[in-house]
Amino acid sequence: MKILILGAGQVGTSLAQNLTSEPNYITVVDLDEEKLEDLQDRLDLRTVAGHAAHPEVLERAGAEDADMVIAVTNSDETNMVACQVAYTLFHTPTKIARIRAVEYLRHPKLFSQEALPIDVLISPEELVTSYIRRLIEHPGALQVLDFANGKVQLVGVRAYYGGALVGHELRELREHMPGIQTRVAAIFRRGKPIIPEGDTVIEADDEVFFIAARKNIRAVMSELRRLEKPVKRVMLAGGGNIGRRLAAALETRYQVKLIERDPERARHLSEHLSKTIVLVGDAADEELLIEENIEHMDVFCAVTNDEEANILSAMLAKELGARRVMSLINRPAYVDLVEKGTIDIAISPQQITIGSLLAHVRRGDVVVVHSLRRGAAEAIEAVAHGDPQTSRVVGRRIDQIKLPPGTTIGAIVRGDDVIIAHHDTVIEPGDHVILFLVDKRRIHDVEKLFQVGVTFL
């Protein structure tokens, strides 16, 4: 596939890294020539220096025969105009744009083929807000990912000493939980993936990813770790786009306090949020945190635009007694470092955003892609089409499908039914199949499995 990525910022760079490891022809456009040189030194791609929305720049980048334009510059307006130019002058089939401003997103009529011809809108703030909300709803989870419109969830947890299943084989999970269907999709032990088998023994500190129907998630989590009390009190640091969205999403269910440094912004937030207590101050101010009873907070979440401030305030909040702390971190190199320390969860906006973008790049009918473990692994939802003559998966039992090494099928959603996959489960046309790949280099092989041909027999 020939793809133009407009913008070599954090999302554009991470996306280029993901896509160049697969059979794609990538061109990156940006004004910053230094960034482009660095990208070209590290990755197998082409770069073009220039303004991403200018027709001659897009022409030099190869828009005439591009399959897709992904506009992820820091300017909403540049992204929108670039998609318009790609559509009007070059008839680019698929146009994806990152749009941050809520003022644009409130008016979906803007983004039609007759107005601004953008096929897919990506709002990082909205994606990050949903991601954090799911983590708060499932105390103790490292990642919570939705599939099939939320019918199924994939949850990552760290197995703790004293967990019911620690030291036991996976096959015992069914005995512990009669009537509850679940499957362990992958285990990471000291950073290395283990393909789970029935006789695999879970050890303390293993990172365990399991899949289950949404209603059964809490019951399965209790088998792997001590179940934490539901969240009641949340403190947010930072009242920017993400902080405001998060407070609005949480304030009807939880007691929310939000700390914002800028008095004018704090006033604006207090007028537009109905139940959130808005405080003016520095989230790394020890006296302020103590005064606001940080030791009683179930969750402290730092989402300012300054990742160093996020890290420091989250570390301080943990030190002062907050039960669980999360920090928004942009630089991938920081993520592993902070999660080895006092911060419980490092949230990477790029990885969350990229999963959404990849769903539109994948071949075959791939409807959801989630990036796991900072991009090392991937979970995807693919729709099975065709019949036994034209499909490699339809009409076959799971043990008859030649899955790439390191790939497991965790669950199948058939209409409203969630079927946890077993070796003798037969895939039917229209099934939504949820797969886990510990080696994302195998994604092309998985895509080929779900592509329909004239005949495969």
C-alpha positions in Angstrom: 0.0 0.0 0.0 1.3 3.5 -0.9 0.7 5.8 2.1 1.5 9.5 2.6 2.0 10.5 6.3 1.7 14.3 6.7 3.5 15.4 9.9 6.7 14.0 11.4 5.7 14.6 15.0 5.3 11.9 17.7 2.2 10.3 16.1 3.6 10.6 12.5 6.9 9.1 13.5 5.4 6.2 15.6 3.0 5.5 12.7 5.9 5.4 10.2 7.8 3.0 12.4 4.8 0.7 12.6 4.1 0.8 8.9 7.6 0.4 7.5 8.0 -2.9 9.3 5.2 -4.2 7.0 5.0 -4.3 3.2 4.1 -0.6 2.6 5.6 2.2 0.6 5.7 5.2 3.0 6.4 8.9 2.3 6.5 11.4 5.2 6.0 15.1 4.6 7.1 17.8 7.1 8.5 21.3 7.3 11.3 20.2 9.6 14.2 18.9 7.4 16.2 17.7 10.5 13.3 15.5 11.6 13.0 14.0 8.1 16.7 13.3 7.9 16.6 11.5 11.2 13.6 9.4 10.0 15.3 8.5 6.8 18.5 7.4 8.6 16.5 5.1 10.8 13.6 3.8 8.6 13.1 2.5 5.0 10.9 5.3 3.7 10.9 8.4 1.5 10.6 12.0 2.8 9.6 15.3 1.3 10.2 18.7 2.9 7.4 21.3 2.6 4.0 22.4 3.8 1.7 19.4 4.0 -1.3 21.1 2.5 0.4 22.7 -0.6 -0.6 21.0 -3.9 3.0 20.9 -5.3 4.3 19.4 -2.1 1.7 16.6 -2.2 2.4 16.1 -5.9 6.2 15.7 -5.1 5.2 13.2 -2.3 3.4 11.1 -4.8 -0.3 11.9 -4.0 -1.3 11.1 -7.6 -1.1 7.4 -7.0 -1.3 7.2 -3.2 -3.8 4.8 -1.7 -4.1 6.8 1.5 -3.3 10.2 3.1 -2.9 10.3 6.9 -2.7 13.9 8.0 -1.4 14.1 11.6 0.4 17.5 11.7 0.0 19.7 14.8 -2.5 21.9 12.9 -6.2 20.8 12.5 -6.5 23.3 9.7 -3.5 22.0 7.8 -4.8 18.5 8.2 -8.3 19.4 6.9 -7.0 21.4 3.9 -4.5 18.6 3.0 -7.3 16.1 2.8 -9.4 18.5 0.6 -6.4 19.0 -1.8 -5.7 15.3 -1.9 -9.4 14.6 -2.8 -9.9 17.5 -5.3 -6.6 17.3 -7.2 -5.4 13.8 -6.8 -8.6 11.7 -6.0 -6.9 9.9 -3.1 -9.2 7.0 -2.1 -8.8 7.2 1.7 -8.2 10.4 3.7 -7.6 10.3 7.5 -7.1 13.4 9.6 -6.3 14.1 13.2 -8.7 16.8 14.5 -8.2 18.0 18.1 -10.5 21.0 18.4 -13.9 20.1 19.9 -15.3 23.1 18.1 -14.8 21.2 14.8 -15.9 17.8 16.1 -19.2 19.1 17.3 -20.3 19.6 13.7 -20.1 16.2 11.8 -21.7 17.7 8.7 -18.4 19.5 8.1 -16.7 16.2 7.3 -18.7 14.9 4.3 -17.6 14.4 0.7 -19.6 17.5 -0.2 -17.8 19.7 2.4 -14.5 18.6 3.9 -13.9 15.1 2.3 -12.3 13.3 5.3 -13.1 9.6 5.5 -11.9 9.0 9.0 -11.5 11.5 11.9 -9.1 10.7 14.7 -9.4 12.7 18.0 -6.4 11.8 20.2 -8.0 13.5 23.2 -11.2 11.5 22.9 -9.3 8.2 22.5 -7.1 8.9 25.5 -10.1 10.0 27.6 -11.9 6.7 26.9 -8.7 4.7 27.6 -8.2 6.3 31.0 -11.9 6.0 31.9 -11.8 2.2 31.3 -8.7 1.9 33.5 -10.5 3.8 36.3 -13.6 1.5 35.9 -11.3 -1.6 36.4 -9.0 -0.9 39.3 -5.9 -2.9 39.1 -5.9 -3.3 35.3 -2.8 -2.3 33.3 -4.7 -2.1 30.0 -8.4 -2.4 29.2 -9.3 -2.7 25.5 -12.7 -2.9 23.9 -13.8 -5.1 21.0 -17.1 -5.7 19.2 -18.5 -2.4 20.4 -17.6 -3.2 24.1 -19.2 -6.7 24.2 -15.7 -8.2 24.7 -12.7 -6.8 26.6 -9.1 -7.7 26.7 -7.5 -6.9 30.0 -3.9 -6.9 31.1 -3.2 -7.4 34.8 -0.1 -8.1 36.9 -0.4 -11.4 38.8 0.2 -10.8 42.5 1.4 -13.1 45.3 -1.7 -14.5 46.9 -3.8 -14.5 43.7 -5.9 -17.6 43.5 -4.3 -18.8 40.2 -0.7 -17.9 41.0 1.4 -21.1 41.1 -1.3 -23.0 39.3 -1.8 -24.3 35.7 -4.0 -22.3 33.4 -6.4 -25.3 32.9 -7.4 -24.8 36.5 -9.0 -21.5 35.7 -12.2 -23.3 34.4 -12.4 -25.3 37.7 -12.1 -22.1 39.8 -14.8 -20.3 37.8 -17.5 -22.7 36.6 -19.9 -21.0 34.2 -17.6 -18.1 33.4 -15.9 -18.3 29.9 -12.5 -16.7 29.6 -9.2 -17.3 27.9 -5.7 -16.2 28.6 -4.4 -14.7 25.3 -0.8 -14.1 26.3 1.6 -13.9 29.3 4.6 -11.6 29.5 7.3 -12.8 32.0 10.2 -10.4 32.6 9.3 -8.7 29.4 9.3 -11.8 27.2 6.1 -13.3 25.7 4.9 -16.8 26.6 2.3 -18.5 24.5 -0.2 -19.9 27.1 -1.0 -23.6 27.1 -3.1 -25.6 29.5 -0.1 -26.6 31.6 1.4 -23.1 31.7 1.9 -22.1 35.4 1.2 -18.4 36.3 4.0 -16.8 38.4 3.8 -13.7 40.6 4.6 -10.6 38.6 3.6 -12.1 35.3 1.7 -9.7 33.0 -1.4 -11.7 32.0 -3.7 -10.6 29.2 -7.1 -12.4 29.3 -10.2 -12.0 27.2 -13.8 -12.3 28.4 -17.3 -10.9 28.0 -17.5 -7.4 29.5 -19.8 -8.6 32.4 -17.2 -11.3 33.5 -14.1 -9.1 33.6 -14.1 -8.4 37.3 -14.7 -12.0 38.3 -11.6 -13.1 36.2 -9.4 -10.3 37.6 -10.2 -11.6 41.1 -8.5 -14.9 40.2 -5.3 -13.3 39.2 -4.8 -10.6 41.9 -6.4 -9.2 45.0 -9.5 -7.4 43.8 -9.2 -3.7 44.6 -12.1 -1.7 46.0 -14.1 0.3 43.4 -12.9 3.8 42.7 -14.8 6.6 44.5 -12.4 9.6 44.5 -10.3 10.8 41.6 -7.8 13.7 41.4 -6.8 15.1 38.0 -3.7 17.3 37.3 -4.1 19.5 34.3 -7.2 21.1 32.8 -6.3 21.0 29.1 -8.4 19.3 26.5 -7.8 15.8 28.0 -8.3 17.0 31.6 -11.5 18.7 30.8 -12.9 15.8 28.8 -11.9 13.3 31.5 -13.5 15.4 34.3 -16.8 15.7 32.3 -16.8 11.9 31.7 -16.1 11.0 35.3 -17.9 13.6 37.4 -21.3 11.9 37.3 -19.9 8.6 38.8 -17.0 9.7 41.0 -16.0 12.5 43.3 -13.6 14.5 41.1 -11.0 17.2 41.9 -9.1 18.9 39.2 -5.9 21.0 39.7 -5.2 23.7 37.1 -2.3 26.1 37.2 -3.8 28.9 35.1 -6.5 30.9 37.0 -8.3 32.0 33.8 -8.5 28.4 32.6 -9.6 27.2 36.0 -12.4 29.7 36.0 -13.5 28.5 32.6 -13.5 24.9 33.7 -15.5 25.6 36.9 -18.2 27.3 34.7 -18.4 24.3 32.3 -18.1 21.4 34.7 -21.1 20.7 36.9 -19.8 18.6 39.8 -16.0 18.7 39.6 -14.2 20.7 42.2 -11.6 22.9 40.3 -8.5 24.0 42.3 -6.0 26.7 41.2 -2.5 25.6 41.9 0.5 23.4 41.0 -0.1 19.6 41.1 3.4 19.1 42.3 2.8 21.3 45.4 3.1 19.0 48.4 1.1 21.4 50.7 -1.7 21.6 48.2 -1.9 17.8 47.8 -1.9 17.2 51.5 -4.5 20.0 52.1 -6.8 18.3 49.5 -6.5 14.9 51.2 -4.4 13.1 48.6 -4.0 10.1 50.9 -7.7 9.4 50.4 -7.6 9.5 46.6 -8.2 6.2 44.8 -6.7 7.5 41.6 -4.4 10.4 40.8 -4.0 11.1 37.1 -1.6 13.6 35.7 -2.6 14.8 32.2 -0.9 18.2 31.7 1.1 19.1 28.5 4.4 18.8 30.4 5.4 15.2 30.8 8.1 15.9 33.4 5.5 17.7 35.5 3.2 14.7 35.1 5.9 12.3 36.2 6.9 14.4 39.2 3.4 15.1 40.4 2.4 11.4 40.1 5.4 10.3 42.0 4.7 12.8 44.7 1.0 11.8 44.9 2.0 8.1 45.3 4.5 9.1 48.0 1.8 11.0 49.9 -0.6 8.0 49.8 -2.7 8.0 46.6 -3.7 4.4 46.0 -3.1 4.4 42.3 -1.3 6.9 40.1 -1.2 7.4 36.3 0.8 9.7 34.2 0.5 10.9 30.6 3.9 10.4 28.9 4.7 11.2 25.3 8.3 10.0 25.0 8.3 6.2 24.6 11.8 5.9 26.3 10.2 7.3 29.5 7.3 4.8 29.6 9.3 1.7 30.6 11.4 3.7 33.1 8.5 5.2 35.0 6.5 1.9 35.2 9.5 0.3 36.9 9.3 2.9 39.6 6.4 4.3 41.7 4.0 5.2 38.9 1.4 2.5 38.3 0.5 3.2 34.7 2.2 5.3 32.0 -0.3 6.4 29.4 1.1 6.9 25.9 -1.1 9.0 23.6 0.8 7.9 20.5 0.2 4.2 21.1 -3.5 4.7 21.8 -3.9 6.9 18.7 -1.9 4.6 16.4 -4.1 1.6 17.2 -7.0 3.6 15.9 -5.1 4.6 12.8 -3.8 1.1 12.1 -7.4 -0.3 11.9 -7.8 1.7 8.6 -4.5 0.6 7.2 -4.8 -3.1 7.7 -5.8 -5.3 4.7 -8.7 -7.7 5.0 -11.7 -6.6 7.0 -9.9 -5.5 10.2 -12.2 -3.3 12.2 -10.2 -2.7 15.5 -6.5 -2.7 16.2 -5.0 -2.2 19.7 -1.3 -1.7 20.2 -0.1 -3.5 23.3 3.0 -3.2 25.5 4.3 0.0 23.8 3.8 -1.4 20.3 5.6 -4.8 20.8 2.3 -6.8 20.5 -1.0 -6.2 18.8 -4.6 -7.3 19.3 -7.0 -7.1 16.4 -10.6 -7.7 15.6 -11.1 -9.1 12.1 -14.4 -10.0 10.3 -14.6 -13.4 8.6 -16.1 -13.3 5.1 -16.7 -15.8 2.3 -17.2 -19.5 2.5 -15.0 -22.6 2.8 -14.0 -22.3 -0.9 -13.0 -18.6 -0.8 -11.8 -18.1 2.8 -8.9 -19.6 4.8 -10.9 -19.4 8.0 -14.6 -19.8 7.3 -16.0 -23.3 8.0 -12.8 -24.4 9.7 -12.2 -25.4 13.3 -9.6 -23.2 15.0 -7.1 -26.1 15.2 -7.4 -26.4 11.4 -6.4 -22.8 10.7 -2.7 -22.2 10.1 -2.1 -19.3 12.4 1.2 -17.6 12.3 3.6 -18.4 15.2 2.8 -16.4 18.3 -0.8 -15.8 17.3 -3.8 -16.9 19.3 -7.5 -16.6 18.7 -9.1 -15.4 22.0 -12.8 -15.0 21.3 -15.4 -14.8 18.6 -18.4 -12.5 18.6 -21.4 -13.9 16.6 -24.3 -11.4 16.7 -24.8 -10.7 20.4 -23.1 -13.9 21.5 -19.6 -14.0 22.9 -17.9 -17.3 22.2 -14.5 -17.9 24.0 -12.4 -19.8 21.4 -11.5 -23.5 21.8 -9.7 -25.8 19.5 -12.9 -27.2 18.0 -14.8 -23.8 17.6 -15.8 -23.4 13.9 -15.7 -19.9 12.4 -18.8 -18.8 10.5 -19.3 -16.0 7.9 -19.7 -12.7 9.6 -18.0 -13.7 12.8 -15.8 -11.0 14.5 -12.6 -12.9 15.4 -10.4 -11.4 18.1 -6.7 -12.3 17.8 -3.6 -11.6 19.8 -0.2 -11.3 18.2 2.9 -11.3 20.4 5.0 -10.7 17.3 3.5 -7.9 15.3 5.7 -8.6 12.4 3.3 -11.5 11.6 0.4 -9.0 11.0 0.6 -9.4 7.2 0.1 -13.2 7.5 -3.0 -12.6 9.7 -4.3 -10.1 7.2 -3.9 -12.6 4.4 -5.9 -15.2 6.4 -8.9 -12.9 6.4 -8.8 -11.8 2.8 -11.3 -13.4 0.5 -10.0 -14.9 -2.7 -11.6 -16.5 -5.8 -10.7 -19.9 -4.4 -8.3 -21.2 -1.8 -9.1 -24.9 -2.4 
